[in-house]
């Protein structure tokens, strides 16, 4: 039985949009395709998302938030700051590598959408930087790290590890020796944060 507009939720629309994007790609996916997948009129979709751009931004934000939410648990954890920093960076690399490797078509689609939705990407990066700042500030407070400005140090760590989480490097994430290279970079960064 086709759903009615009363049972239609933003989450269901976003799930359907993800499937439509996977099937058709960002260039060919339309709101009509999403509505058809849900068995509703395109007007029903527009009641939840006023424009196609708003729908695409929401689906991009949802995709990015999945990574942020996983990492937030590590950032808020009670383990020592160095361990949390290493786990957080490893989890970020693994999440990005997992997304790129498990569903390359959808990853490519989201890479296009991320280019379109600078606001969602900017918020995602700001959230990740804030999580790193909390970890480094905790390390500074405990004496494990010695940095005058935890936020600046967090941005530096984020950018220094970009090869392991920036989608433009996705092709390198399966290269032989990439894990060893990642470990070497993280070791160097951690040594630089210590007193």
N, C-alpha and C positions, 0 to 999 in steps of 0.2 A: 504494500500500500504506500502510495506517495505521501511524504510528509506535508503537512499544511503549514501555512505561514505562522500559525500559533505555536507550533512545535519547533519552528526554525530558530536556532540560536546562532550567535556570532561564532561560537566554537565549532558548530557543525559546518558552518559556511567555510571557516578557515581550513577544516579538515578536507572538505570537498575541493577547495581551491588548491590545496597542496597536491591532491591527486590529479586534478586537471593540469596543473603545471607540470607534473611528472610526465603525463601523457603527451601534452601538446607543446611544452616549452613556453617560455615567457612571451615570445613574439606572437604566438598563435592562440594562446589561452585567452578566452573572453569571459565576461560576466555571464553571458548567455550559456556558455559551456558549463559554468559552475551551477547555474540555476537548473540546467537540464540534468546534471548529475544528482541534484537534490530533489528533482521532481517538482520544482516550484517555478514561478515566473521570475524573470530577471528583476522585476520591480520589488519582489520580496527580498532579494539579496540587497538591493539598493536601500531598503528600509533600515538595514543594519550597517551598511557601508555606503556612504553617499556617492562615492565615485569609484571607478576602477582603480585609480591611484591609491585611494584610501584602503581599498581591499588589499592591494599588493603590498602596501606599507605594513598593514596589520599582519599579513602572513609572514612577511620578512621579520618583523619584530618577534612574532611567536617563535620562529625558527631560532633566532639569536638568543631569545630568553631561555630556551632549553639549556644552552651551554652555561649561561650566567647562573641559572638556578643550581646546577650541579656544583659549580665552583664556589658558590656562596656558602655552602655547607662546610667546605674545607676552610675557607677564609674565617668563618666564625668558630671553627673548632677550638679545642683546648690543648692541642698538642703543641710542642715547642715551636716557635716561629720559623726556625730553619726547616724543620720537617714539613710544616704547613706550606712554606714557600715552595719547597721542592715538589710536594704533592700537588699543589695548585698548578704549577707550571706543567707538570707531567699530565695532569688531568686535562688541561687546556689543549696541549698538543694531541693527546689521545682523542679527545672529543672532535677536534677538527679533522684529524686523520681518519677517524671513524666515519664522519659524515662524508668526506671526500671518497673514501674507498667503498663504503657499503652501498651508496646510491649516487654514482657519479653524475647521472643525468640531473637528478634533483639538486645536487651540489652545484652543478654548472648553472642551473636555473636560478638558484639563490644567489650565486655570484653576480648574475646580471641584475637581479632585483636589489641586491645590496648597493650596487652602483647607482641605481635609481633613487634609493631611499637613504640619502645621506643622514637624515635626522635619526632614523632608527639605528643606523650603524654608529653614529656619533654617541647616541645614548648607550649603546652596547659597550663601546670602548670606554666611555666614562665610568660605567658600572664596573667593568673589569679593573680599571685603574684604581677605583675606590676600594675594591676588594684587596688588591695588592697593597695599597696604602695601609689598610688595616693590619695586614700581616706584618709589614715592615715597621709600622709604628709600634706594634706589640713587641717586635724584636728589639727595637730601640729602647722601649720602656723596660724590658727585662735585661738589657745589657748584651743580648746575643748579637745585635747589630749596632753599628755606630754611624749614623747618618744624620746630618743636621736638618734635612728636610725629607721626611718619609714620602711625601707626595711626589717630589721630584725624583727620588730614588725609584719609586714605583713606576713612574713613566719611563725612566731609563731602562729598568728591567723589562718592561713590556716591549719597548722598542728593540732592545738588544736580542730578545727572543722572537722577534717577528718572523723569522724564517720558519719557525715551527708552529705558527698559528695564522699568519696572514694568508688568505686564500690564493694570492698570486704565486705562492710557493708550493701549492698543493702537489704538483708533479714531482717534487723532490721528496715528499714525505714517505715514499716507499723505496727510496734509493738505498742500496747497501751501505751500511755504516751510519745511517741517519740517527739512529738511537744513540750511538756512541758520540756523535757530534753534538746532539742535544745535551747529553750528560756533561760533556766538556764545557759547553757554554754555561750551563747552570752552575757547575762547580766554580767556574771563574767568577760568575756574578755573586755567588754566596761568599766566596773569599773576599770579594771587594766590599761587601756589606759588613763583614765582621770587624770588631775593634782592632 
